[in-house]
Amino acid sequence: MLSRTEYIRQSLESHLFFGRIMMEHSFFLQTGFTPRDEKQSKMADELRIGFGNLLEDCIALANGVISRDAIASGEFITKYTLEAEKMTEFYTGIPLMTKLTQAEKCLVAGNDFHPRLEMKVSALNRRALTLLDRIIVFKSNILNDVLCCKMFTLNYPLLIEHILREAKLYRHLIQRLQSRDNINIRREAASQEAFWNQIMGEHALFIRGLLDPCEEELFNIADRFGDEFEELVCESRNAMDRTMPGALEDLTDESLAATRRIREFKAQATEGLLECKIRSIILPLLADHTLREANHFIRLLKIFDKR
């Protein structure tokens, strides 16, 4: 059973990361619809606002409670997030909840676990699960319509699959927290590495596909990252069944090194987009979004490395 403090802290840190991710997924879906699919666009907007409200309430509860490592990791916000939001808002005309980013800049770590906090976190988790059920159905329906040629969207089918997997992972994590499940760190390490190595590899493919064809150097770098993480995915899946001592530890080291490299590539790409130095159809917020996911994976890998 998870302790009360770990239940609270892990729940809030999960929402600070994944709640923003879901809010932005809704936004990316919203910007990809054609005028014909106005109903789906409105639904995406409702989900975006719903996750934004969840994140706002989470920030209020998390101040003085979450860990210093989580704040420092760069998985909640980066130094680029606010500027990326403002530029993306300018490009799309859709008002974004930049006040949340401003509030997250002020978050501090601590151990202020007041008596009613556990009850409030439990209620927040239940709200998140309701929203997640909705967004999972929404993403699944969009994917099915796209694959059956009943809908056109500017988002790749693989990207929709990608964000659907992340929503399901978020729901699974919150369900486990609500059950106060103990975690087998060794087993979790292998499965989590397989999951996030795949996510990192797909990020590389999306970046490659959204770059202007003239950006040959960046295209080739992204392509190499795609190949590298494809190999790591295979190794991660194989490691789940290995019993050889040190096999998983070696893989974690490889994953950490590769993720640090792609993190730097994403940071440089985000800077280039914000400075208007890269030709692409990549929204600045999407670049920052992928950077935060790399930061999250790096924090997980550091935890696994201590097991």
N, C-alpha and C positions, 0 to 999 in steps of 0.2 A: 504493500500500500504506500502511495505517495504521502509524504508528510503534508500538513496544512500549508506550510510556507512554500514548499516546492510546487504544490498544486496551484497556488496563487501566482507564483512567479512564472512558472512555465506557461500557464494559461495566458497571462498578460503579455509575455514576450512573444508567444505564438500569434496573438491578435495584432500586436504592433507590426510584426513582419507580414503575416499572411493577409491581415485585414486590408492593409494598403495594397498588397498585390492584387487581391480580388477587386478592390475599387478600381484599380487601373485596368485590369482585364475587362471590366464592364465598359470602361471608357474606350479601350482599343476596339472592342466589338462595335460600340456605338459609332465610331468614326469610319468603320468599314462597310456599313450598310449603304445600299443605294436608296434613292428617294421612294422607291416602290415599297420598301420594307419599313415604313414609318412606325408601325406597331412594334416591331422588334427593337427599333432605335429607342422608342420610349421606354420599353422594358429594360433595356440596358442602362438607360439613364436612371430609372428607379432603383436598380440594383447598385449602381455607382453611388447614389446618394445614401442608400441603405447601409452599405459598407462604410461609407464616409462617416455616417452618424455613429456606427459601431466603433470605429476607430477613435472618434472624438471622445466617446465615453471611456474607452480603454485608456487613452492618454491621461484622463483625469484620475483614473484609479491607479495607474502605473507609476505616477510620480512619487519618488521616495521609496519604491518597492522593488523595482527590477534591478538586475545585476549591472555592475560597472562594465563587465566584458560585453554584455549585449549592447549597451549604449555605444561603446567604443568600436564595435565591429563594423559599423556602417551598413547594417542590414535594414535598419528602420528608415534612415535618411542618409544621404551623402552630402558633401559640400556642393554638389551640382543640382540637388533635387529641386530647390525653390526656383532657381533660374530655368531649369528644364520645364517646370510646370508653367512658368510665366510665358516662355517662348511657345510652348505647345498650346497654351490657351490663346495666344495671339494667332497662331497658324489655323486653329480649328474654329475659333469663336465660341467654344464651349467653356463656360466658367468653371475653373477647378477650385478645390477646397484648399487653397494655399495656407489658410489659417492653421490647418493641421500640421503642416510642415513647420510653421513658425512655433507652434506649441511644442512640437517634438524637439526642437532645438534647445528647449529649456528643461527637458527631462533630466532628473538626477537619480542616482542609485541610492539604495538604502534598505532599511529593514522595518519600515513603518507599517507593520501588519496589524492594523486596528481591528477590533472585534467583529465588525460587520462586513469586513472586506471579503471574507470567504463567501458569504451569501451573495454579495454583489457580483463577484467573479463567476459564481455558478449561474446566475441569471444572465450574465454577459455571454457565457458559453452557450446557453440555450438559445439566445438570440442569434448567435453566430451559426449554430446548426440549422436553424430555420432558414436563414439567408443562404446558407450553403446548399441546402436541399433545392432551393429555388434556382440558384445560379447553375447548379449541376444539370438540372432538367433543361434549363435555357440553353446552355452550351451544347448539350447532347442533341437537342432538337435542331439547333443551327447546323451542327456537324452533319446530322442525317440529311437535312435539306440540301446542304451543299454537295454532299456525296451523291445524292440522287438527282442532281441538276434541277432542283426546285428553287434554288436561291443562288444569287451571286453576291459575293462579298470580297472586299479587298484583302481580307485576311486569308492566308494560306490554310488549307484544310489541316495540315500538320500543326500549324500554330493553334488552331482550335482544339485539336487533340491534346496538344501540349498544355494548354491552360485548363483543360478539363481534368487532366491528370493531377495538376497542382491543386485544384479545388477538392478533388477526392482525397488527396493526401492531407490537406488542412482539416477536412471533416473527420478523417480517421484519427488524426492527432487529438482533436478536441473530444471526440467520443472516448478515446482512451483516457484522457485527463479526467473526464467526468466519471469514469469508472475507477479512477485512482490506480490504474494498472502499473505494476512494476515493469521495468524495461530491461530486457536482456541486451546489454550494451554490445556484446560481440555480434549477436545476430542482427541487431539494429544497424550496426556499422556497415555490414555487407549490403543489406537491402537499401539503406539510405544512400550509400555510395553509388550503387547501381542506378538508383533513381536520379540523383543529382548529376552524376556524370552524363546521363542521357540528356538531362535538361541543358547542361553546359554545351554539349555537342550540338543540340538543336539550336541553341542561341547562335552558335557560329554559322550554322546553315541559314538561319533567318537573316543575319547580318549580311552574309554573302549575297543572298537573294534580293535584298533591298538596297544594295549599293548600286550606284550608277555604273554601267559597263566600263566607263573610262577609269574607274578607280581600281585598276588592275592589281596594284600592290596590296591594297587592303583586301581585295577579293581573294588573293592567293593566301594571305595570312589566315583569313577566316576559314578557307578551305582546309588548311593544314590543321587548324584547331578541330575542325569537324572530324577529320581522320583520327587525330590523337584521342579524342574523347570516345569515338566509336570503339577503339581498341580497349579503352579503360572500362567501358560498359561491359564488354565481353569478359574482361578480367574480374570485374566486380561480381557478375553473375556466377562465374565459376568459383569465386572465393566463398560464396554462400554455402558451398558443399565441401569446401576443403577442410581438412583436419591437420594439415601440416603446420607446425609452429612457425610463426613469423610471416606466413603467407599474406594474411590480411594486413598486418602491420606494414609490409612492403608496399602493398597496393595503396594504403592510405597515404604513404609518403609520396607515391607517384601522383595520386589524385590531387594532393595538396599542392605539389609543385606545378602541375598543369593548370590548376584553378587559379593560382596566383598569377600565372602568366596571362591567362585569358582575362583575369580581372584588370590587369594593367592595360591590355588591349581595349577593353570596354571603357575604361576611364579615359584613355586617349581618344577613343571614338566619340565619347560624350563631349569632351572638350572641343573636338573638331567640329561637331555639329553645332554646339553653342556659339562657336566663333565663326560659323559659316564657311568652314574650310574643307568640308567633305560634301561631295555630290552624292545624294541618295534620296530615298523616299522614307527615311527613318525619322520618326518623331523623336525629338530630344528626350521626352519622357520615357519612351520605350528603351532608349539606350541606358538611361539611368536606372530603369526598372531591372534590366538584365545585370547591371553592375551590382545592385543590391542583392540580387539572388546569388551572385558569385560570392559576395561578402558573407552571406548566410551560410553557404556551403563551406567556406573556409573556417568559420566558427565551429560548425559541426565536426569538421575533420580534425581540428585542434582538440576537441573534446574526445573524439575517438582515439587520438594519438596518446591520450593519457590513461586509456583503459587498462 
